[in-house]
Amino acid sequence: MEKYSYGIVGLGVMGRNLLYNIADNGFSIAGFDLDNEKVKDLENGATPNMIVAGTDSLEEFVSKLEAPRKIILMVPAGNPVDAVLQNITPLLSKGDIVIDAGNSYFKDTNRRVDQLAAVGLHFMGMGVSGGEKGARRGPSIMPGGDLEAFGLLQPMLEAISAKVDGEACTAYMGKGSAGNYVKMVHNGIEYAIMQLITEAYDLLRKGAGLNNDQLYDVFKEWNNGEMNSFLIEITRDIFQQKDDLTDGYLVDMILDKAGAKGTGKWTSEQAMEIGVSIPTIDTAVTSRIISAYKEERIKASQLYSKDEIVKPENAELFIKEVGDALYLATLISYAQGLALLVKASEEYQFEIPLKDVVKIWRGGCIIRSVLLEKFYLAYSKDENLSNILLDQEISEIVKEKITSLRKTAAFAVSNGISTIGTQTALGYFDAYTTESLPVNLLQAQRDYFGAHTYQRIDREGVFHTSWQSANN
């Protein structure tokens, strides 16, 4: 029987596309799915140069793979992963490698690593970003875990990943479940940037009165400059998509209720758990939740009428300021997510290489952006940078655009346009760059009602005061 170098479990669109990508790069690969139609689709879609095979028999699938077997799981996160592992583990041999390429929660990956290690198997978590097209033509790939197992996978991963300046958009992300954690934070940043883009869109259409054709032109100009990124690019294209059911544009016919798959929420929960401030990411998650209150929002809008929006005097200047505000708020969102990776790396002993993280995010992934080149330079100078805002070159960009962020936030507030992502980005920046916060009063309050103690600015130690009521 012919033996194949790799195997993929799960032949949905993502699994099939990743399999074809691997086969296109000269690696033989077998695919498994319980759905025989998906197996047929796999084989029918393969080109003559590919060495691929499909089967709906798990036993046959495992028997087709050369030792050590290298099996990639492309199944939904959660119980489906555990179900596959339960069925496939008895068929494997010591030294075989199982790679979970879904959006699994990192703590589940830790459990599975221990579970498979107990029977001599390697288990790795691997983030994959880029959607269906990325999987087929070159995603950003974030593997973590067993370094020996990664070494066996590395040639294939480098071959199939996206390339920027000839460099592969994949690298070892660290120990344990680091790969899943990095992908989780990637998705949290993605939530934030998408929220910020929608707020800029709202400001431009309500504030400057731009129609979809004009919005297309603005986003096209932005994407041709320093804001070049995947999310700006696809937003540009969305404004040109006509609706095939009406005479208008599709974006205007889409209901304003957003969906979510959980990785944004996980990012917020993790930040709370280990003590990292990521308010723009938190707000992006909250905003999707608020969007689901559609019926309540309709009633509230009728109950609380708003004044007519005061249009900006200089529309061209306003558009530029909104663009600069979006750029800076996006930068601050990256800063929050990267700061979370710094703390998590310490907390969980991941040893995440931040320079490599931003390097592989430059291509293939959803949050790819030319801005990441600046981050890559910053981490190349100082790999121990705790927050990207502390880099001298980054600070110059911030100083150049901070006035636009303030003006944009002020315009939105004064006109009742919801921009809570933009405002939290500004609030985070102002708090992070303030030497003396009013938290001394908060600490006094906590000590007053709960004897929680406080520290002093003039001497070491922990103190408690018997506070005197003004009514005594």
C-alpha positions in Angstrom: 0.0 0.0 0.0 1.2 3.5 -0.9 2.1 5.5 2.2 1.3 9.2 2.6 3.4 11.7 4.5 0.5 13.6 6.1 -3.2 13.1 6.9 -6.1 15.5 7.5 -9.2 14.6 9.5 -12.2 16.8 8.4 -12.8 17.6 4.7 -15.0 20.6 5.0 -14.0 23.7 3.0 -11.1 24.6 5.3 -9.8 21.1 5.6 -10.0 20.4 1.8 -8.3 23.6 0.9 -5.5 23.1 3.4 -5.1 19.5 2.0 -4.8 20.8 -1.5 -2.3 23.4 -0.4 -0.1 20.8 1.1 -0.4 18.6 -2.0 0.4 21.5 -4.3 3.7 21.9 -2.4 4.8 18.3 -3.2 3.7 16.5 -0.1 1.6 13.3 -0.3 -1.5 13.5 1.9 -4.5 11.4 2.8 -7.9 12.8 3.9 -10.6 11.4 6.1 -14.2 12.3 6.6 -17.3 10.3 7.7 -19.2 12.0 4.9 -18.5 10.0 1.8 -19.7 12.9 -0.4 -16.8 15.1 1.0 -14.4 12.3 0.2 -15.6 12.2 -3.4 -15.4 16.0 -3.7 -11.8 15.8 -2.4 -10.7 13.3 -5.0 -12.7 14.9 -7.8 -11.2 18.3 -7.1 -7.6 17.1 -7.0 -5.3 18.0 -9.9 -3.1 15.4 -11.6 0.1 16.6 -9.9 -1.3 16.0 -6.5 -0.6 12.8 -4.5 -3.8 12.6 -2.5 -6.3 9.9 -1.3 -9.6 10.1 0.5 -11.5 7.6 2.7 -14.4 7.5 5.1 -12.8 4.6 7.0 -10.7 5.8 10.0 -8.8 2.5 10.1 -7.9 2.7 6.4 -6.9 6.4 6.8 -4.4 5.6 9.6 -3.0 2.6 7.8 -2.2 4.9 4.8 0.2 7.1 6.7 3.9 6.6 7.1 5.5 6.6 10.5 5.6 8.7 12.5 2.1 9.6 11.5 1.4 13.3 11.2 -2.3 14.0 11.4 -3.9 17.4 11.2 -7.4 17.8 12.7 -9.6 20.3 10.9 -12.8 19.8 12.9 -14.8 22.3 15.1 -13.4 23.1 18.5 -14.7 21.5 21.6 -16.3 18.1 21.8 -15.7 17.2 18.2 -11.9 17.3 18.8 -12.3 15.0 21.9 -14.5 12.6 19.9 -11.9 12.3 17.1 -9.1 11.7 19.6 -11.1 9.0 21.4 -11.6 7.2 18.1 -8.2 7.6 16.6 -5.9 7.2 19.6 -6.2 3.4 19.8 -5.1 3.2 16.1 -1.9 5.2 16.5 1.6 4.2 17.6 4.1 5.8 19.9 5.8 8.8 18.4 2.8 9.7 16.1 1.8 13.4 16.0 -1.7 14.9 16.2 -2.1 18.6 15.4 -5.3 20.4 16.2 -5.6 23.2 13.7 -8.9 24.5 14.9 -9.7 27.4 17.3 -9.5 25.3 20.4 -9.3 26.8 23.9 -5.8 26.7 25.1 -6.6 24.9 28.4 -8.3 22.2 26.4 -5.1 21.8 24.4 -3.1 21.5 27.6 -5.4 18.7 28.8 -5.1 16.9 25.5 -1.3 17.2 25.5 -1.2 15.3 28.8 -3.8 12.8 27.7 -1.9 11.8 24.6 1.5 12.0 26.2 0.4 9.3 28.6 0.1 6.9 25.7 3.3 8.1 23.9 1.7 10.4 21.4 2.6 14.0 20.6 -0.3 16.6 20.5 0.1 20.1 19.2 -2.2 23.1 19.0 -1.8 25.1 15.8 -3.5 28.4 14.9 -4.4 28.9 11.3 -5.6 32.3 10.0 -6.6 33.4 6.6 -10.0 31.9 6.0 -10.8 29.6 3.1 -8.6 31.4 0.6 -5.7 31.5 3.0 -5.9 27.8 3.7 -5.8 27.2 -0.1 -3.1 29.7 -1.1 -1.1 30.5 2.0 -2.3 31.1 5.6 -0.5 32.4 8.6 0.3 29.4 10.7 0.9 29.5 14.5 2.2 26.1 15.8 3.1 25.6 19.4 4.0 22.8 21.8 6.4 19.9 21.3 9.6 21.3 19.7 10.7 17.9 18.4 7.3 17.4 16.7 7.4 20.9 15.3 10.8 20.1 13.7 9.2 17.3 11.7 6.4 19.5 10.5 8.5 22.7 9.9 9.4 22.0 6.2 5.8 21.4 5.3 4.5 24.4 7.3 7.0 26.8 5.7 6.1 25.5 2.3 2.4 26.0 2.6 2.3 29.3 4.5 2.0 32.8 3.1 5.3 34.6 2.2 6.3 38.2 2.9 9.6 39.2 1.3 10.4 35.6 0.8 9.9 34.7 4.5 7.4 32.1 5.5 4.5 33.3 7.7 5.0 30.5 10.2 7.2 30.0 13.2 7.3 28.2 16.5 5.1 30.1 18.9 6.3 28.5 22.2 5.7 25.7 24.6 2.5 24.0 25.5 -0.6 25.5 24.1 1.2 28.7 22.9 0.0 28.2 19.3 -3.7 28.3 20.4 -3.1 31.2 22.7 -1.5 33.3 20.0 -4.3 32.5 17.6 -6.9 33.4 20.3 -5.2 36.8 20.8 -5.0 37.3 17.1 -8.8 36.9 17.0 -9.3 39.3 19.8 -7.3 41.9 17.9 -9.4 41.1 14.9 -12.5 41.8 16.8 -11.2 45.2 17.9 -10.0 46.3 14.4 -13.3 45.3 12.8 -15.2 47.3 15.5 -13.0 50.3 14.9 -13.6 50.1 11.1 -17.3 50.0 11.6 -17.2 53.1 13.7 -15.1 54.9 11.1 -17.7 53.9 8.5 -20.5 55.2 10.7 -18.8 58.5 11.2 -18.1 59.0 7.5 -21.7 58.2 6.4 -23.4 60.0 9.3 -20.9 62.8 9.9 -19.7 63.5 6.4 -22.7 62.1 4.6 -20.7 59.8 2.3 -22.5 57.3 0.1 -21.2 53.8 -0.7 -19.3 54.9 -3.8 -17.6 57.7 -1.9 -16.8 55.3 1.0 -15.2 52.9 -1.6 -13.0 55.8 -2.8 -12.0 56.7 0.8 -11.1 53.1 1.8 -9.3 52.6 -1.5 -7.1 55.6 -0.8 -6.5 54.4 2.8 -5.6 50.9 1.6 -3.1 52.4 -1.0 -1.2 54.1 1.8 -0.1 53.5 5.4 -3.3 51.8 6.4 -2.9 49.0 3.8 -4.3 45.8 5.4 -6.6 42.9 4.6 -9.5 44.3 6.6 -9.4 47.7 5.0 -9.1 46.0 1.6 -12.2 43.9 2.0 -14.1 46.8 3.5 -13.3 48.8 0.4 -14.7 46.0 -1.8 -17.9 45.5 0.3 -19.0 49.1 -0.6 -19.1 48.1 -4.3 -21.1 44.9 -3.9 -24.6 45.3 -5.4 -27.5 43.4 -3.9 -29.0 40.8 -6.3 -32.4 41.1 -4.6 -32.9 44.9 -4.8 -31.5 47.8 -6.8 -29.2 48.9 -3.9 -26.0 47.9 -2.3 -25.8 44.7 -0.3 -24.2 46.3 2.8 -27.3 48.5 3.3 -29.6 45.4 3.3 -27.7 43.5 6.0 -29.2 43.4 9.5 -27.1 45.1 12.1 -26.8 42.0 14.4 -23.3 40.6 14.7 -22.3 37.0 15.3 -19.3 35.7 17.3 -17.6 32.3 17.7 -16.1 32.8 21.2 -12.4 33.5 20.7 -13.0 37.2 21.4 -14.7 36.4 24.6 -11.9 34.0 25.6 -9.4 36.8 25.0 -11.3 39.1 27.3 -11.7 36.5 30.0 -8.0 35.6 29.8 -7.0 39.3 30.2 -9.2 39.6 33.3 -7.8 36.3 34.7 -4.1 37.3 34.4 -4.5 41.0 34.9 -4.0 42.7 31.5 -5.9 45.8 30.3 -7.4 45.3 26.8 -10.4 47.6 26.9 -10.7 48.0 23.1 -10.9 44.2 22.6 -13.4 43.9 25.5 -15.5 46.7 24.0 -15.5 45.0 20.6 -16.9 41.8 22.2 -19.5 43.9 24.1 -20.5 45.8 21.0 -21.4 42.5 19.2 -23.6 41.6 22.2 -25.3 45.0 22.2 -26.0 44.6 18.5 -28.1 41.5 19.3 -30.6 43.7 21.3 -32.1 44.9 18.0 -35.7 45.1 19.2 -34.7 46.9 22.4 -32.5 49.3 20.5 -35.5 50.2 18.2 -37.6 51.0 21.3 -34.8 52.9 23.0 -34.2 55.0 19.8 -37.8 56.0 19.8 -37.8 56.9 23.5 -34.5 58.8 23.4 -34.5 61.0 20.4 -31.2 62.6 19.4 -30.4 66.0 18.0 -29.5 66.3 14.3 -25.9 65.7 13.6 -23.8 68.8 13.1 -21.9 68.2 9.9 -18.1 69.0 10.0 -17.2 72.4 8.3 -14.4 70.8 6.3 -15.4 67.4 5.0 -12.0 66.6 3.5 -10.2 67.4 6.8 -12.8 65.4 8.7 -12.2 62.3 6.5 -8.4 62.6 7.1 -8.9 62.9 10.8 -11.2 59.9 10.9 -8.5 57.9 9.0 -5.8 59.0 11.3 -8.0 58.1 14.3 -8.7 54.7 12.9 -5.0 54.1 12.2 -4.0 55.0 15.8 -6.9 53.2 17.5 -5.9 50.1 15.5 -2.3 50.5 16.6 -3.4 50.7 20.2 -5.6 47.6 19.8 -2.5 45.7 18.6 -0.6 47.1 21.6 -3.2 45.7 24.0 -3.2 42.2 22.4 0.6 42.0 22.3 0.8 43.1 25.9 -1.5 40.2 26.8 0.9 37.8 25.0 3.8 39.2 27.0 2.0 38.6 30.3 0.6 35.2 29.3 4.1 34.1 28.2 5.3 34.8 31.7 2.2 33.4 33.4 2.2 30.1 31.5 5.9 29.7 30.7 5.0 29.7 27.0 8.2 31.6 25.9 6.4 33.3 23.1 8.7 35.1 20.7 6.9 38.4 20.1 9.2 39.3 17.1 8.1 36.1 15.4 4.5 36.6 16.2 4.3 40.0 14.4 6.5 38.7 11.7 4.2 35.8 10.7 1.1 38.1 11.1 2.4 40.3 8.3 0.9 37.9 5.7 -1.8 35.4 5.3 -3.8 36.2 8.3 -6.9 38.3 8.8 -5.1 41.1 10.8 -2.2 41.4 8.3 -1.2 45.0 7.9 1.8 47.0 6.8 1.7 48.4 10.4 3.1 45.1 11.6 6.4 45.9 9.7 6.9 48.7 12.3 6.2 46.3 15.1 8.7 43.8 13.7 11.4 46.4 13.7 10.5 47.4 17.2 10.8 43.8 18.6 13.9 43.3 16.5 15.5 46.1 18.5 14.1 44.9 21.9 12.6 41.5 22.1 11.7 42.2 25.8 9.5 45.2 25.0 6.5 45.0 27.4 4.3 47.3 25.4 4.7 48.4 21.8 3.8 52.0 22.9 7.1 52.2 24.7 9.1 52.0 21.4 10.5 55.4 20.3 9.6 55.1 16.7 6.1 54.0 17.5 5.7 56.9 19.9 6.4 59.3 17.0 3.5 57.9 15.0 1.3 58.2 18.1 2.2 61.8 18.7 1.5 62.7 15.0 -2.0 61.2 15.1 -3.3 61.6 18.7 -5.0 65.0 18.0 -7.0 63.4 15.2 -8.1 60.6 17.6 -9.2 63.2 20.2 -11.1 65.3 17.6 -12.8 62.2 16.2 -13.9 60.9 19.6 -15.1 64.4 20.5 -17.1 64.7 17.3 -18.8 61.3 17.9 -19.6 62.1 21.5 -21.0 65.5 20.8 -23.2 64.1 18.0 -24.4 60.9 19.8 -22.6 58.5 17.4 -21.6 55.3 19.1 -17.8 54.9 18.9 -17.1 53.0 22.1 -14.1 51.2 20.5 -12.5 54.4 19.4 -13.2 56.0 22.8 -11.7 53.0 24.8 -8.6 53.1 22.6 -8.2 56.8 23.5 -9.0 56.1 27.2 -6.5 53.3 27.3 -3.8 55.5 25.8 -4.5 58.3 28.3 -4.5 56.0 31.3 -1.3 54.1 30.1 0.6 57.4 29.6 -0.5 59.1 32.8 2.0 59.0 35.6 -0.5 59.7 38.4 -3.9 58.2 38.2 -6.8 59.0 40.7 -6.7 55.4 42.0 -5.3 56.7 45.3 -8.9 57.8 46.1 -10.2 54.3 45.1 -7.7 52.7 47.4 -8.8 55.0 50.2 -12.5 54.0 49.5 -11.6 50.3 49.6 -9.8 50.7 52.9 -12.6 52.7 54.4 -15.4 50.2 53.8 -13.4 46.9 53.7 -10.0 47.4 55.4 -8.3 46.3 52.2 -5.2 48.4 53.1 -3.2 50.7 50.8 0.5 51.6 50.1 2.0 55.1 50.5 4.1 57.2 48.2 6.5 58.2 50.9 7.5 55.0 52.6 7.5 51.2 52.1 4.9 48.9 53.6 1.2 48.2 53.7 -1.1 50.4 55.8 -4.7 50.6 57.1 -6.5 53.5 58.6 -9.5 53.7 60.9 -11.4 56.3 58.8 -13.5 58.9 60.5 -17.0 59.5 59.3 -17.8 63.2 58.6 -21.1 62.7 60.4 -19.3 61.9 63.7 
